[in-house]
Amino acid sequence: MWPGDGEDVSVQGVLPLQTEGVSHPSYMMRGTLYVISGSNDTRIVRFDNFMFNSSIRVTGDYHDIQIMTSIEIAEGQQAVVGKASVAGNALILVMSTKLSD
């Protein structure tokens, strides 16, 4: 096991959306983080019980978004975590991993 394995982590921030009429909403992500060994000494980041929450305002109306999953991403790779439709627009959550020793 790596240091911090099995710890609950959370991140908050603001989405840098570039769609006309859409405000810059805040978001919160959380999950239980693990780093596991894959084939060829590759490290894999695993999030169990991963949850992404946001409330996006589009032309005056608020839309709650929630993406829940468990996901594994190999070090240095990107993965589509989930997607949601918001008032005719799409929100696609993509994550990448970078580990430091």
DRENPA-3360 file (N, C-alpha, C; in nm, 2 decimals, always signed):
BEGIN
1 = MWPGDGED = +0.08/-0.12/+0.00/+0.00/+0.00/+0.00/+0.09/+0.12/+0.00 ~ +0.04/+0.23/-0.06/+0.10/+0.36/-0.07/+0.06/+0.44/+0.05 ~ +0.14/+0.54/+0.09/+0.10/+0.63/+0.19/-0.03/+0.70/+0.16 ~ -0.13/+0.70/+0.25/-0.25/+0.77/+0.22/-0.36/+0.68/+0.16 ~ -0.32/+0.55/+0.13/-0.42/+0.46/+0.07/-0.54/+0.45/+0.16 ~ -0.66/+0.45/+0.10/-0.78/+0.43/+0.17/-0.83/+0.56/+0.24 ~ -0.77/+0.67/+0.22/-0.81/+0.80/+0.28/-0.92/+0.86/+0.20 ~ -1.01/+0.92/+0.26/-1.11/+1.00/+0.20/-1.05/+1.14/+0.16;
9 = VSVQGVLP = -1.07/+1.18/+0.03/-1.02/+1.30/-0.01/-1.13/+1.38/-0.07 ~ -1.12/+1.52/-0.07/-1.22/+1.60/-0.13/-1.15/+1.73/-0.19 ~ -1.21/+1.78/-0.29/-1.16/+1.90/-0.36/-1.28/+1.99/-0.40 ~ -1.26/+2.12/-0.38/-1.36/+2.21/-0.42/-1.29/+2.32/-0.51 ~ -1.37/+2.37/-0.60/-1.32/+2.47/-0.69/-1.43/+2.53/-0.77 ~ -1.39/+2.60/-0.88/-1.49/+2.67/-0.97/-1.46/+2.61/-1.11 ~ -1.57/+2.58/-1.18/-1.56/+2.52/-1.32/-1.53/+2.64/-1.42 ~ -1.43/+2.62/-1.50/-1.40/+2.73/-1.60/-1.48/+2.71/-1.73;
17 = LQTEGVSH = -1.61/+2.72/-1.72/-1.70/+2.70/-1.83/-1.69/+2.81/-1.93 ~ -1.70/+2.78/-2.06/-1.69/+2.89/-2.16/-1.81/+2.88/-2.25 ~ -1.92/+2.87/-2.19/-2.05/+2.86/-2.27/-2.13/+2.99/-2.24 ~ -2.18/+3.06/-2.34/-2.25/+3.18/-2.32/-2.38/+3.16/-2.24 ~ -2.40/+3.24/-2.14/-2.52/+3.23/-2.06/-2.51/+3.14/-1.94 ~ -2.39/+3.08/-1.92/-2.36/+2.98/-1.81/-2.27/+3.05/-1.71 ~ -2.31/+3.05/-1.59/-2.23/+3.11/-1.48/-2.11/+3.01/-1.45 ~ -2.01/+3.06/-1.38/-1.90/+2.98/-1.34/-1.93/+2.92/-1.21;
25 = PSYMMRGT = -1.98/+2.80/-1.21/-2.03/+2.74/-1.08/-1.92/+2.67/-1.00 ~ -1.94/+2.66/-0.87/-1.85/+2.59/-0.79/-1.88/+2.44/-0.80 ~ -1.79/+2.36/-0.76/-1.81/+2.21/-0.76/-1.74/+2.15/-0.64 ~ -1.78/+2.03/-0.61/-1.71/+1.95/-0.50/-1.70/+1.81/-0.55 ~ -1.58/+1.75/-0.53/-1.55/+1.61/-0.57/-1.50/+1.55/-0.44 ~ -1.54/+1.42/-0.43/-1.48/+1.35/-0.31/-1.48/+1.20/-0.34 ~ -1.40/+1.12/-0.27/-1.40/+0.98/-0.29/-1.29/+0.92/-0.20 ~ -1.28/+0.79/-0.20/-1.17/+0.72/-0.13/-1.06/+0.69/-0.22;
33 = LYVISGSN = -0.94/+0.73/-0.20/-0.83/+0.72/-0.29/-0.74/+0.60/-0.25 ~ -0.70/+0.53/-0.36/-0.60/+0.42/-0.35/-0.50/+0.43/-0.46 ~ -0.38/+0.39/-0.44/-0.28/+0.38/-0.55/-0.24/+0.23/-0.55 ~ -0.26/+0.17/-0.66/-0.23/+0.02/-0.67/-0.13/+0.00/-0.78 ~ -0.07/-0.11/-0.78/+0.03/-0.15/-0.88/-0.04/-0.23/-0.99 ~ -0.01/-0.18/-1.12/-0.07/-0.25/-1.23/+0.04/-0.34/-1.30 ~ +0.02/-0.38/-1.42/+0.12/-0.46/-1.49/+0.23/-0.37/-1.53 ~ +0.35/-0.42/-1.55/+0.47/-0.35/-1.59/+0.51/-0.24/-1.50;
41 = DTRIVRFD = +0.49/-0.25/-1.37/+0.52/-0.15/-1.27/+0.44/-0.02/-1.29 ~ +0.33/-0.03/-1.35/+0.25/+0.09/-1.37/+0.17/+0.11/-1.24 ~ +0.16/+0.24/-1.20/+0.07/+0.27/-1.08/-0.06/+0.32/-1.13 ~ -0.17/+0.28/-1.06/-0.30/+0.31/-1.10/-0.37/+0.38/-0.98 ~ -0.43/+0.49/-1.01/-0.51/+0.56/-0.91/-0.65/+0.51/-0.91 ~ -0.70/+0.47/-0.80/-0.84/+0.42/-0.79/-0.92/+0.51/-0.69 ~ -1.03/+0.56/-0.74/-1.13/+0.63/-0.65/-1.25/+0.54/-0.63 ~ -1.27/+0.50/-0.51/-1.40/+0.43/-0.48/-1.50/+0.54/-0.43;
49 = NFMFNSSI = -1.62/+0.51/-0.45/-1.73/+0.60/-0.41/-1.71/+0.75/-0.45 ~ -1.66/+0.76/-0.58/-1.63/+0.90/-0.63/-1.76/+0.97/-0.65 ~ -1.77/+1.10/-0.61/-1.88/+1.18/-0.63/-1.84/+1.32/-0.68 ~ -1.91/+1.37/-0.78/-1.89/+1.50/-0.83/-2.03/+1.57/-0.82 ~ -2.03/+1.69/-0.75/-2.15/+1.77/-0.74/-2.13/+1.91/-0.78 ~ -2.23/+1.97/-0.85/-2.23/+2.11/-0.89/-2.37/+2.15/-0.91 ~ -2.39/+2.28/-0.90/-2.52/+2.34/-0.93/-2.49/+2.45/-1.03 ~ -2.53/+2.43/-1.16/-2.50/+2.52/-1.27/-2.62/+2.61/-1.30;
57 = RVTGDYHD = -2.59/+2.74/-1.31/-2.70/+2.83/-1.35/-2.69/+2.86/-1.50 ~ -2.80/+2.83/-1.57/-2.81/+2.85/-1.71/-2.93/+2.94/-1.74 ~ -2.91/+3.06/-1.80/-3.02/+3.15/-1.83/-3.12/+3.16/-1.71 ~ -3.07/+3.18/-1.59/-3.15/+3.21/-1.48/-3.20/+3.09/-1.40 ~ -3.19/+2.97/-1.46/-3.23/+2.85/-1.39/-3.11/+2.77/-1.34 ~ -3.12/+2.71/-1.22/-3.02/+2.63/-1.16/-3.05/+2.48/-1.19 ~ -2.94/+2.41/-1.23/-2.95/+2.27/-1.26/-2.84/+2.20/-1.17 ~ -2.89/+2.10/-1.09/-2.81/+2.02/-1.00/-2.75/+1.91/-1.08;
65 = IQIMTSIE = -2.62/+1.89/-1.07/-2.55/+1.78/-1.14/-2.48/+1.69/-1.03 ~ -2.49/+1.56/-1.06/-2.42/+1.47/-0.97/-2.37/+1.35/-1.05 ~ -2.25/+1.32/-1.04/-2.19/+1.21/-1.11/-2.13/+1.12/-1.00 ~ -2.17/+0.99/-0.99/-2.12/+0.90/-0.89/-2.07/+0.78/-0.96 ~ -1.95/+0.73/-0.92/-1.89/+0.61/-0.98/-1.77/+0.57/-0.90 ~ -1.71/+0.46/-0.94/-1.58/+0.42/-0.90/-1.50/+0.41/-1.02 ~ -1.37/+0.45/-1.02/-1.29/+0.46/-1.14/-1.14/+0.43/-1.11 ~ -1.08/+0.37/-1.21/-0.93/+0.35/-1.20/-0.87/+0.42/-1.32;
73 = IAEGQQAV = -0.76/+0.50/-1.30/-0.69/+0.57/-1.40/-0.54/+0.54/-1.39 ~ -0.48/+0.49/-1.49/-0.34/+0.46/-1.49/-0.26/+0.59/-1.48 ~ -0.15/+0.59/-1.41/-0.06/+0.71/-1.40/-0.03/+0.77/-1.53 ~ -0.05/+0.90/-1.54/-0.02/+0.98/-1.67/-0.13/+0.97/-1.77 ~ -0.24/+0.90/-1.74/-0.35/+0.88/-1.84/-0.47/+0.97/-1.81 ~ -0.56/+0.99/-1.91/-0.68/+1.06/-1.89/-0.80/+0.96/-1.90 ~ -0.91/+0.99/-1.84/-1.03/+0.91/-1.85/-1.15/+0.99/-1.84 ~ -1.25/+0.96/-1.91/-1.38/+1.02/-1.90/-1.45/+0.96/-1.78;
81 = VGKASVAG = -1.48/+1.04/-1.68/-1.54/+0.99/-1.56/-1.69/+0.98/-1.57 ~ -1.75/+1.08/-1.64/-1.90/+1.08/-1.65/-1.94/+1.20/-1.73 ~ -2.07/+1.20/-1.77/-2.12/+1.32/-1.84/-2.26/+1.35/-1.79 ~ -2.30/+1.47/-1.82/-2.44/+1.51/-1.78/-2.49/+1.61/-1.88 ~ -2.62/+1.62/-1.90/-2.68/+1.72/-1.99/-2.73/+1.83/-1.90 ~ -2.71/+1.95/-1.95/-2.75/+2.07/-1.87/-2.81/+2.17/-1.97 ~ -2.95/+2.17/-1.97/-3.02/+2.27/-2.05/-2.97/+2.27/-2.20 ~ -2.96/+2.15/-2.25/-2.92/+2.14/-2.39/-2.77/+2.15/-2.41;
89 = NALILVMS = -2.69/+2.16/-2.31/-2.54/+2.16/-2.31/-2.49/+2.03/-2.25 ~ -2.37/+1.99/-2.28/-2.31/+1.87/-2.22/-2.20/+1.91/-2.13 ~ -2.19/+1.85/-2.01/-2.08/+1.86/-1.92/-2.01/+1.72/-1.92 ~ -1.89/+1.72/-1.96/-1.81/+1.59/-1.96/-1.69/+1.61/-1.86 ~ -1.69/+1.52/-1.76/-1.59/+1.53/-1.66/-1.47/+1.43/-1.70 ~ -1.35/+1.49/-1.72/-1.24/+1.42/-1.76/-1.13/+1.44/-1.65 ~ -1.07/+1.33/-1.60/-0.97/+1.34/-1.50/-0.84/+1.28/-1.56 ~ -0.73/+1.33/-1.51/-0.60/+1.27/-1.54/-0.52/+1.25/-1.40;
97 = TKLSD = -0.42/+1.17/-1.41/-0.34/+1.14/-1.29/-0.20/+1.18/-1.30 ~ -0.14/+1.22/-1.19/+0.01/+1.25/-1.19/+0.04/+1.22/-1.04 ~ +0.13/+1.13/-1.02/+0.18/+1.10/-0.89/+0.32/+1.14/-0.86 ~ +0.34/+1.19/-0.74/+0.48/+1.23/-0.70/+0.52/+1.13/-0.59 ~ +0.65/+1.10/-0.59/+0.70/+1.00/-0.50/+0.73/+1.07/-0.36;
% end
